[in-house]
Amino acid sequence: MAKYQNLLVAIDPNQDDQPALRRAVYLVQRNGGRIKAFLSIYDFSYEMTTMLSPEERLAMRQSVINERAAWIAEQCHYYIEAGIPIEIKVVWHNKPFEAIIQEVLAGEHDLLLKMAHQHDRLESVIFTPTDWNLLRKCPCPVWMVKDQAWPESGKALVAVNLSSEEPYHDPLNIKLVKETLELADHVNQTEVHLVGAYPVTPINIAIELPDFDPSVYNDAIRGQHLIAMKALRQKFQLDEKFTHVEKGLPEEVIPDLAEHLQAGVVVIGTIGRTGLSAAFLGNTTEQVIDHLKCDLLAIKPDDFECPITAEDVEEHDDE
């Protein structure tokens, strides 16, 4: 967590209250560092101004940018007066997630914070909201902030994958636990908990195989997960009471345990899946986030390759 010194906050243009900015200030006050309050803005009425001269169009665009920058300055005024280093930047771009990721890359930011909005299931399937694009494609950790106060004794809950079905799970698990323990040391998180979910017995197997014993199967799966969890916690000298192996789907187990523990943040790994599998199935991160009542910190594996580069800047105006 000590490396999180260069924070980018994606400002929500539709409300005066900015929970992500508050959370960034909370982190900087305890961990040091600096903040950039960033907004990508685009006014579609601009497309109707083609009869104006290039200079007039540029002036119109700059006027909108200046207006929004002044508005952000009002949101940051109290924090800046309190000594928090905050830079304000507004850019003209019609794809917010691309603008945010380009700024992450160009500014070498090591943490992105953004307010989390609820999306219904239909919207998540048909559209690709900015939140989902950032979770899939942003190269640095993404802290999705829910609009609630940080619990005084809030705990950090790390969701780990103990199935070992894919080779990237083990190093990603280690990265998640390591970064969360650093978070605990720097942001007064006195407890770090680990949670792993294991699947229930497939009904079709129980029906098709008369000699199949669901209880034996469940015990075997749970045993495998307990052994994997023990190995993981021992790497970091964590007490067994801070580890949880629960039966069920991750998107049910993780939010339930987070609420029970009154966690301040859930830390989860995301491999940035794209394409049809992501559009129709989603991944664990995306399914978990709408069920959480606390913050979520999504971290990519070390070998993640961002599909967007800092140079992928679209032209939105005449030359």
N, C-alpha and C positions, 0 to 999 in steps of 0.2 A: 504493500500500500504506500510505502514511502516514495515509490517511484511516481505516484499519482500527484504530480506537481503542476501540470499544465492542463487545466480543465477547460473543456468547451461545453457551454450550456446552450442548448437549443431553446431559444425563447419561443413561447407559445404566443402567436400574434393575436389570438382571439380572446385573451383575458388579461386583466391587470395583475391578478395574483400569479406568481411564478414559483411553484413548489420546487422545480428543478434548480432554480437560482438559490433558493433558501438552502437546499441540501448541499449545493456546492460551497456556499459560504460556511455551512456547518463543518464540512470537511477541511476547508482551508484554515479555519480557526483552530482546528486541532492537529492538522497535519502540515500546515504551511502550503506554499504554492500560490498560483495565480489563476484568474478566471478570465475567460473571454465569453462575453454574452453575445450570441450570434443569432442573426435572423436572416432567413432567405425570404425575399418578398417579390411578388409579381402581381401586377394589376392587369387583368385581362382586357380592361378597357383600352389599354395601351395599344392593342392590336387595331383599334379603330382610328388611330391617329396617323395613318400612313400618308395623309395629305399634308401633314406638317413637314417642315424642313427637318433634316437630321439634327440640327442644333436645337430646334424647338422640342423635338422628341427626347433628346438627351437631357435637356433642362427639365422636362416634365418628369422623366425617370429619376433624376437626381433630387427633385423636390420631394418625391415619395420616399426615397431613401433617407433624406435628411429628417423628414417628419417622423419616420419610424425610429430613427436613431435617437431623436430627442425624447420620444416616448420611452424607449428602453432606459435612457439616462435617468428618467424620473423613477423607474423601478429600482435602479441601482444606487440612487442618491444616498440613501441611508447607509448602505453597506460601504460605499466609497468614503463617506465621512467617518465611518468607524475604522478606516484604515485597511479595508480589504482591497487588494489590487484587482481591479476589474477593467478590462478593455471592452469596448463596444464596437461591433462590426455588423453592418447590414449590407447584403449583396442582392443584386437583381438576378433571379434565377427562377425558372418555372417548375423545377423539380427539387423540392426541399431536401429530400434524402441525398440526392447527388451533391447538392451544394454543401450539405453538412459533412459528408464524407470527404469531399475535396478539401474542405477547411481542416478537417482532422489530419489529412495527409500533409497539406501545405504548412500548417502550423505545428506539426509533429506533436499533436495533443495525445496524452496518454490516458485520458478518460473523457467520455461523452456522457452528459447528463441530460435527460429529456423527461418531461412529464408524460406519464402513461395515460392514454385514453382508452376507455372501454370500447371494444368493437364487438358487435354481435356476430354470430357464426356466419350468417349469410354474407355480411360485408367482408369478412375475412376471406371467404372463398372467392367471391366475384372480383373484389378489388385487391390491390396490394398497398395497404396503408403505409405511411412513412415509418411507423414503428417497426413493422415487420421487415421492411427493407433495411433499416438500420441494424436490426438484430441479425439479419442474414449476412450483410455485406460490410458493415463498419469494421475496420481492422483493429481498433482499440476497444477495450471494455466499454459496454454500454450500461449505464445506470438508469433504469426506468423508475421514475419517482412517482409514487402514489401520493395523492393529496391528503396527507395526514401528518400529524406531529410525530417526530421521532421518539420512540419509547425511551423513558429514562434508563431502564435496565434492558434495553433491546438486545437481543442476541443475534448472531450471524448464523444462518443455517445454510450449509453447503449440500447441494443435491449432487450425489455422485452416482455413476453408473457402474454397478458391480457385476454385470453380466459377462463382461470380457468377450463379447461377440465380435468386437472390432478392435484392431490394434491400437487405435488412437485413444481409447478410453482410459487406459492406465496412466499415460503421461498427462492427459487432460485432468484426470482426477487429482493427481499430485499437484498440478499447477493451481487448480481451484482451491485446494486446502491450503497450500503455501500462501497464496495471495490473500486468502481470508484471514489467516492467522496474523499476517502483517497488518491487515485492516483492523483486527482486534487490538493489536498493540498500539496503534496510532489514534484510534477513534473511540477509545474507552469501551470497546466491546469486550466485556470480561469473559464471555462464554462463546465458544465456537462449537456448533453441533454439526454432525454429519448425518445425512439421511439417504438411504437406498431403498428403492421399491422393487419387489419381486412379483412376477405375474401369478395370477390364480390359475388353477387347473383348467386347461381348455375343455369346454363342455363337449365338443365334438369327439375328442379322444375318449372321454369317459363313456360316451354313448356307444361308440363304434367298437371299443375293446372291452368286452365283458369282464376280463380278468384284470383290467386296469384298476389300481387302487389309488384314488385321488389323494388320500392322506399320506401315503408313502411318497408320492410325487411331490406334494407340497413340502414335506419334511426335507426331502433331498434338495429341492431348490432353495429353501430357506437356509439349509446348512451351507450350501455353496456360497450364498451371499454373506452369511455370518463370517465365514472363513476369510472371504475377500475384504470385508469391512475390518476385521481384526488386523489383517496385514497392513491395511491403509492407515488405521489409527496408530499402529505401533511405529510407523515411519515418523510420526510427529509427536510421539509420547502423549497421545490424547487418552483420557480416561474413558473406559467403556460406557460410563453413564452419559457421555456426550455423543454417543452413536446410536442410530436408530435404523433397524431393518424392518420394514413394514410390508405387509401383503397388499397389493392393489396397483392401480395405475398411477404413474408419477404425477399426473395432473390432478389426482385426487389426494394422494398421500402427502405430497409436498405442501400444498396450501393448508391442509388440515393440521399438519404438525407445526407449520409456521404460526398459525393462529393460536395453537395450544401453548407454544413456547413464547408467544408474544415477540416474535422475531422482528428486528428492525429492517433486516434485509435478507433475501434469499439469493445465494450465489449459485449460478448454474452455468454449465458449458453449452455452447452452441456451435455446431460445425458449419453453419451458414448454408444449409441445404437450399437449393433453388429448383426451379422447374416444376413439373406437374406434381411430383411427390410433395413439395412444399405447398403448392397452391391448394391441393385437395386434402392432404393429410395433416399438413402443418408439422412442426417438430415439437419436442417436449417443451422447449422454452416458450413457444407461442401458445401452446395449450395451457401452460401453467400460469402465464402472466395475467390473464383475465380472471383467474380464480384467486389471485393473491390479494390480500388486504394490506400488504407491506411492500417495500421497495424490492426491486429485482436487479441484480448485477449479472449481466451476461458476458462471459469471457470466451474468446476464441482459442483454439489450440495454437501452438507456436508455429506450425507449418501452414496456417491459414493464408490464402492468397486473395487479396481484395480484388474484386472484379472492376473496380473503378480506380482511376489514377488521378492525381492532382491536375494533370493536363487535359482531362476529359471535360473541358469547359465548352458548353454549347454557346453559340452566338444567338443573342435574342434581339438584335437590333441591326439596322443597316450600317454598313461600313461607309 
